[in-house]
Amino acid sequence: MSDAGQHQQGNEGQNGPGKKFDTKLIHFGNEVDAATGASSVPIYQVSTFHHHDIFNPPEYDYSRSGNPTRQALEDYIAVLEGGEQGFAFSSGMSAISTTFMLFSAGDHLIVTEDVYGGTYRLLTNILSRLNIEATFVDMTNFENVKAALKPNTKAVYMETPSNPTLKITDMALIAAWGREHDLLSIVDNTFMTPYYQRPIELGVDIVLHSATKFLGGHSDVLAGLAVARSESLGRRLKFLQNGLGTVLGAQDSWLLMRGMKTLGARMAHSEISARKLADWLNQRKDIDAVFYPGLPDHPGRDVQEKQSTGYGAVVSFDVGSGERAKQVLSKVKLPLVAVSLGAVESILSYPAMMSHASMPREVRHERGITDGLLRFSVGLEDIDDLIADLEQALENN
Ligand SMILES: *Cc1c(COP(=O)(O)O)cnc(C)c1O
């Protein structure tokens, strides 16, 4: 396991051989405007483009189909994930729903059991109406995935670590099995980001992001990204992105790139802090459980270390009861108490009443989302201050 700043050599990507990931974050190809030398890509705040010569249409003709600012972002994420082509969408759900439009009525998908709530809702309440069917399985056990295969299965959809209990799925194993059965493999890589984990290098076909989280990093932009492994898949996603019109605007594309440049520094800082927080929580007698893939007793730790270069910046823990969770939420002074994660400021979420409130209590409990479970997304504050704040919030009075 490498520490922050000592990343393994990544793939060689589109930006030339030999560059390490931290360098690609800054020198991704469009960091300097080719026309003027400006130090960032201009914001092309336009809907359409003049045809100087009607017989030679311009490279860009309408911003839904292509916009130079969005294109720079799309090339950027493709370089970072080591894929063939990138796409930017108006939100993470927009990236996910557009990707699901690769499938047709009668198709079946195998999906991580504790998938993001919005993805669960999309599959069970919207795509189900279109006769696209999903089976949800605990992917920590490969046997469950194999058992879910049907003649009409078209894809396997993974999210690792899962949310909020941080279960780990072996992406290389499942992607290889999927390929044998002509299934597309798709990974939601929001929690790890390409800084720690690059699914395409492990054989996955499509990587998705809620860029609203760590990639944007400042709780100020809603965006989604997708990266296709191959040119042919890229063409299919491009057709859907243009056909559905689920694109990201130029301003937000620029803002997202601005955030992404500091991804490495932010992830490295937050991860070191997250490890300290997880260790601190793990030693306390008054915490029922701590979920963090870096803890020695985490059941997915070996797989995590095989497929990622870090453990991430999200720690979930069970304070024992709903009452105690509410006490902590009302007494903390530093973290934002909110939905979302992956920002410069720490964010404390209460899954039972926020992201997973619509799930029946029994289903929630089966999935480990108990009434005492809190999810801490560690930001850039000093970890000693964050721990002291949490300590006072945990005290009984
Ligand atoms: C937030 C999130 C999404 C949805 O992204 P939005 O940008 O909110 O639409 C999808 N997957 C994961 C893992 C997320 O955390």
The ligand as an SDF file (V2000), in Angstrom:
LIG
                    3D

 15 15  0  0  0  0  0  0  0  0999 V2000
  -23.9590   11.2990   -4.8450 C   0  0  0  0  0  0  0  0  0  0  0  0
  -23.7700    9.9910   -5.5080 C   0  0  0  0  0  0  0  0  0  0  0  0
  -24.4040    9.7070   -6.7340 C   0  0  0  0  0  0  0  0  0  0  0  0
  -25.3630   10.6580   -7.3990 C   0  0  0  0  0  0  0  0  0  0  0  0
  -24.7190   11.8110   -7.8370 O   0  0  0  0  0  0  0  0  0  0  0  0
  -25.4380   13.2420   -7.9830 P   0  0  0  0  0  0  0  0  0  0  0  0
  -24.3260   14.1000   -8.4530 O   0  0  0  0  0  0  0  0  0  0  0  0
  -25.9690   13.6010   -6.6420 O   0  0  0  0  0  0  0  0  0  0  0  0
  -26.5340   13.0860   -8.9790 O   0  0  0  0  0  0  0  0  0  0  0  0
  -24.1320    8.4930   -7.3240 C   0  0  0  0  0  0  0  0  0  0  0  0
  -23.3080    7.5870   -6.7480 N   0  0  0  0  0  0  0  0  0  0  0  0
  -22.6970    7.8300   -5.5660 C   0  0  0  0  0  0  0  0  0  0  0  0
  -21.8010    6.7870   -4.9850 C   0  0  0  0  0  0  0  0  0  0  0  0
  -22.9020    9.0310   -4.9140 C   0  0  0  0  0  0  0  0  0  0  0  0
  -22.3030    9.2580   -3.7430 O   0  0  0  0  0  0  0  0  0  0  0  0
  1  2  1  0
  2  3  1  0
  2 14  2  0
  3  4  1  0
  3 10  2  0
  4  5  1  0
  5  6  1  0
  6  7  2  0
  6  8  1  0
  6  9  1  0
 10 11  1  0
 11 12  2  0
 12 13  1  0
 12 14  1  0
 14 15  1  0
M  END
$$$$
